[in-house]
């Protein structure tokens, strides 16, 4: 916290749920951090939601239970929330506003930073050029994540998006370069929060993880702070500490719903589906904090995870997220129903920056042609599957039946992976080759001929078909 708290106000007009209405105030602005002192001496904290003349509406983090309008004292910091930053966050587990829940002391640091962040000068931005390898074959081969990129995961309720987020956070790396993960959980059930802590325990013990957990019964306003706090910590670790930092944020739909609730409390005019009209700019203020800065080591890469209500990709949250980010990883109900994890829909997923971070000198020389050929083959396989549903598989040509074999090989050999299994990129690309060699050479025109001959010669005759 920062600010002098020089003046305390005692004219509390009303207490309503988590809101406190204070009158007689001067010089107070929106989003100021607030200290609240009860008659017992206990302290609570909040943020200014609205200012109207000499009235201020304050949202209390800890709720207003036990508070009395006659004895409560309110002090305004004069600035938005500031937090200490530095390596002290590594290995810690905190709630959504940065208070430890791991039994340790408060997180301290010599430097404090506003959680709103500072925009990166576009002229100082470096384009993403190197990969972040996640150990998840479907992502590393087909939608390669690049340092400084923002690549969301689109899911629906009931799919294992949280498990995938945990796996990405637990396994990702940038080779031998310093690497850290900041995981921001928003609106999690206590069972999900326990799952996150358990799944990331090893990375936390290694001092490579910052874990911020906002649960469903925590204050709504805290849910708005959680991703901003996570990004503030990540920016310092990256641009002052020289680390490559991956920020995983789940679930951004819970964040957007909290934003809608706070907007309603402010009395703002609702827009599409009752979300505030500034939902786009608010999401952009989070997602655009990723990147690399010229002449500075380190990078911030963001993987937001969001659930699409009723599977509607045109819902405001996924729709606006798609405009801001550089691709998407889409999870499929149909693939999940086949018992395949992770249920990534390869044809609906893409990474627009993949060509910047994959290929010769970055991943492997054959990476991009293999990925391109595999996507093309899967697209043809989907067409053949639709045709087979109409006329039956027996009526298909031999080549078409090979495409159906390729589709199954893709699901069972490349896509299917245990939640705790980390595959190297070489292993994943080799599996992709096994899948492609299900087809005859004449169907693999996107692959260099010399490379195809070499791979075919070294393939197992049984797999060659």
N, C-alpha and C positions, 0 to 999 in steps of 0.2 A: 504494500500500500504506500501511497505517497501523498504529499500535501500536508499543510500545516494544521488543519482542523482548528483554526484560530477562534471560530465562533460556533457556539452551540445554540441550537434553537429548541425551545420547549413548547412552542405553540403547535402541538399536534392536534389537528382538527378531527381526524378520523382514522380508525384502524379497520381494514376490510380485507379479510383473507391475508395474502402476503403483501398487501399494499398499505403504505402509510402516507397520509396527506398532511403536509406541513405548510403552515401559513406564515406570512411575515418575512419571507426569505428575500434576499437580494443577491445579485451576482452569481446565481447558480445556473448551470447549464445541463443539457441532456447528457446522460451517460457518465455523470460525475460519480465517483466512488463515495460511499457514505458510511460513516461509523455511527452506530446506534448504541447508546448506553442506557441500560435499564436501571431502575431504582435499586436493584440488588447489586449493581456494579458489573453484572454480566454484559458482555458486548456482542453485538451482532453487526452484520454488514449488509449493504445493499447498493443498488444503482438507481440513479434518477431516471425515471421513465418519461416524465413530462413536466414542463414548466409552463405555467400560465399566470402572468402577472407576478403576484407575491405568493403564489401557491406552487408547491412541488409535490409530485407523486413519486414515491420511492418504493421500489420493489425490494423486499427483505429476503435475503438468501435463506435464512433459517425460519421463516414464517413469523407471524406476529403473536403466536400463542404466549400468554403470560405477560404481554406488554400492556401498560396502562397509558392512555393519552395524557394523564395528569403528571406522570413522573418520568416519561421517556424523554431523553435528550438526543438531538440529532445534530451531527457535525458533518459538513461537506468538505471533501478533500481539495476541491478546486481543480482537480484533474481527473481524467479517466483512470481506470485501474492500471497500476504498474506492478510488475512482479520482478523478483530477482531472477537473473539468468546465469547460465554457466554450467560447468560439468557436474555441479551438485545435484542436478536433476537425474542424472544417469543412475539406473538401478532403483529408482524410487517409484512407489505406487501412491497416487494421490487421487483425491476426488476431482470433480469437474472444475473447481476453482483453485486447485493447487494445494489444498491442505492434505498433509500425509494421512494415509489410512493404513500404512504398513507398520505402524508402531514406532517409527523413527522420528527424529526431530524435524522441525520446520526446514524447508529448503532455503538455504541462504546463498547469497552471491554478492560480489563486490559491485556488480553493475545491475541496474534496474532498467526495464524497458516497458513501454506502454503496450498493452496487449492488442491495440489496434494496428500495430505495425507501421512501417514506413514503406511506401511504394518504391519499387526498384525503378531507377531511371531506365527507360527503354533503351537509351543509347549505351548503357553499361551492361545490358543483358548479353550473355553469351548463348549462342544456340546450343541446344542439347546435342551431344555427339557420342556419348558412351552409354552402354547398357547398365541397367540394374537387373541382375539375374535373381529370379525368385525361387528357383528350384521346382516350379510348377511347369510341367512340360508344355501344356496348352498355351500358357502365357509366354514363356521364353521363346518358343518356336514360332508362334503365329501372331502374337500381339506384343512384341518385345517392348518392355518398359525401358524408357530412356531417362538418364539423370536430368532432372529439371523439368520433367514432363508432369502433366496432370492427367491421369488415366482412371476414370471411374469404373466401378463394377455395378451393373444394373441387375437387380434381382427382384423376386417377388416373395411374399410371405411363404414360409414353409421350405424354402430352398436353403442350402447350407452356405449362405454368403458370409455369415460370421465365422464359420470354420475356415473358409477360404481366406478371409481377411487375417485370421490368426496365423494360418500357414504361411502366407506371404510375409507377414511381419516377423515370423520366427525364422524363416529360411533365407531371406533376401541378403544379398551381399554385392559389393563392388570389388571383387577380387581381393587383393591385399591392401587396398586403401582403407583409411579409417572410415568406419561406417556405424551409424546409429539408427534406431527406429523410435519414433514417437507414435504411440497408439492412443487415439482419442475415442473413447466409447461414449455414445450419447443415447440416453433413454433406455439403457440396458436393464433387463430383469436381473435380479440378484443371481439367478442360476447362470445367465449369460456372462455376468461379470466374473463369476467364479471360473467359468470356462476360459475366459480370456486370461485371467491370472495364471491358471494352471498351464495353458498352452504356451505362454510366454515366460514361464518361470526361469527356464534355462538362459534365455537371452537377457533377462533382467539380472540374474545372478552373475552373468559375465560383464555387467556394467555397460551394456549396449542399448538399453531400453529405458524410455520414459513412458510410464503408463498413467493415463488420466481417465478415470471412470466416473461418468455421470449416470446414475441409475434412474429408473423410471419414477421413483418416489422422491427424488431430489428436486429442489426448486427449479421451476421452468427457466428462470433467468440464468441459472447456472449453466443450462444446456447451451445458451448462446455464448457463454464465455469459454466453454471447453475447447472448441476448435481454434479459437483465437489464442488461447493460452498455449495450446500445442504448437501452433505455428510460430509463436513468439520464441518459445524454447528452441524449436528447430532452427529458426533463422540464426540465433546466436551460436548454436553448436556448429552450424554450417559456415557462416560467413566470418565469425570470430574464431571458432575452434578448428576450422579446416576439415570438417567431416562431411561425408556424403550422408544426408539424412533422408530417410523415407518416413513420411507422415501418412498413417492409415487412419481414416476417419469413418466410423460406423456408428450410427446410421444417419446419413444426412437428411433423410425424410423426417426423422424425429427432430432434428435441428430445425427444419423448415416449419414443422408444426408448432414448435415452441416459439418461433418467430411470429407465426400467425397469432398465437395466443397473446403474446406481449403486444403486438400491434393492436389487437382488439382492446386490450387494457388501456392503451394510449388513446383510444377513440379514433384511430385512423380509418379513413375510408377504405374499405376492402376492395380488392381487384379480383382477378381470376381465381375462382374457387375459394374466395375469402382470404387468400394470401395477400400480403401488402403489395402495393404496386412496385416497391423497390426490391422485390425478391431477387430479380436478376442481378442488380448491382450489389446486393448483400452477398449473394453466393460468389460473385466475381471477386469481391473484396477478400474472400478466403482463398479461392482457387488460384488467383493470380499472385499469391505470395510465394509460389514455388519458382524455381529457376536457378540460374547460375549468374554470377557477377564477374565481369571482366577484371582480371588481375587479382582475384581473390580465390583461394582454394575452397573446395566444398560446394555442395549443391543441396537444394531442397526439392524432393520429388513427392508428389501428393497422389494418393490412391483413395478417393472418396468411395464409400460403399453406400448404396441407397436402394431402398425397396420401392417398387412401383406399385402404388395402390391399384388393386384389381388387375395387375399386370399391364396397366395402361402406360405405354411409353410416351404418350402425348400429355400425360399429367404434368403440371407446371414444374415440379422438381426435376424429373429426368429430362424434360424438354429443355429447360433453361440450362441445366448442367451440360447437356449435349452441345449447346451453342458455345459454351465457355471453354470446354475441355478439348483434348486432342485425341479423340477416339472413345472407345468404350469396350468393356468386357461384359458380355451379356450371358446370364445364366438361363438355362432352359428347363422348363417343367418336363418336357417330353424326354429329354436325356436323363433327367433325374429319375423319372419313372422306370427307366431301364436299369437302375441300380448303379449308374456310373457317376463317380466323383472325380474331379469337380465337373458339374454339368454345364460346361462352357459351350455355347452355341458358336462354333467357329465362323459360320457364315454371317452371323449378325455382329460379330466382334471385329474390331480393327484398332490398330495403333497408327495414327497419322504420322508419327515421328519415327516409326520403326526403321525406315531406310536411313535415318540419320545415325542410328545407334547400332546397326547390325551389318554384317557382311565382313569382307576381308579387312583385317587389321583391327576389328572390333569384336566380332564373335567368331564366325567361321566363314570361309570363302563360299561354301555352298549354302549358307543359311538362307539368303533371300531367294535364290531360285527354288530351293526345296519348299519354302513356305508358299511361294506363289503357285507352284505346281500342285501342292497339296490342297490349297483353297480351290483352285480350278477343278481338281478331281472331285472334291467334296460337293461342289456345286452341281457337277454332272451327276454324281451319285444321287443327289436329292431329286433331280429330274427323273432319273431312272426309277427311283423308289416310287414316285408319284405314278409313273407309267405302270409299274408292276402292280400297284393297287387297283389299276383299272383293268389290265388284261391278264394279270397273273405272271409269276416269275417264269413259268415254263415257256411262255411265249416270247421271252426276251432273247436277244442275241447273246452268244457267248461272251462278247466284250462287255455288254451291259451287265451280265451277271458278275463279271469281274469287278465292276464298279460297286455292286452291292457287297462283294467280298471286301473291297477296300473300305467301305463305310464301316463295316463291322470291325475290321482290323484297326481302323482309326479309333473307334470307341474303346476297344478292349486293350490295345497295345500302347497307343500314345496318350489318349485322353485319360483313361482310368489310372488313378493314382491314389495311394493311401493318404489320409490327412496328414500323417507325420512323415511322409516319404519325400525326401529331397533328391531330385535328379540333377545331375550335371548337364550342362548344355550339350556336351558331346553325346551323352547317353540319350538325351531327348531327340537330337537330330538323327542319331543312328536308328532310333525307333521310327522316326518319320520316314527314313529311307526304306525300312522294312515294310511300312504301310504302302509306300508308292510302288515298290517292286511287285505288289499284287497285280499291277496292270502290265500289259505288254508294252514293249518299248515304243511302239507306234503311238501310244496314248500319252507319252511323256515328253512331248515336244518342247516344253519350257526348260528342260534340263540340258546342260551342256553334254554333247554326245560323248566326249572322252570320259567325262565324269560318270555318266550313266553306264558306259561299258565297264569301267573299273568296278563300280558298285555291283553290277550284275554278275561279274565274274567272281566276286568275293562273297556273293550271297549264298545262303544255304539252298541247295536244290529244292528242298521241300517247300521253303518259303517262296522260291521263285515261281512255284506253281506249275 
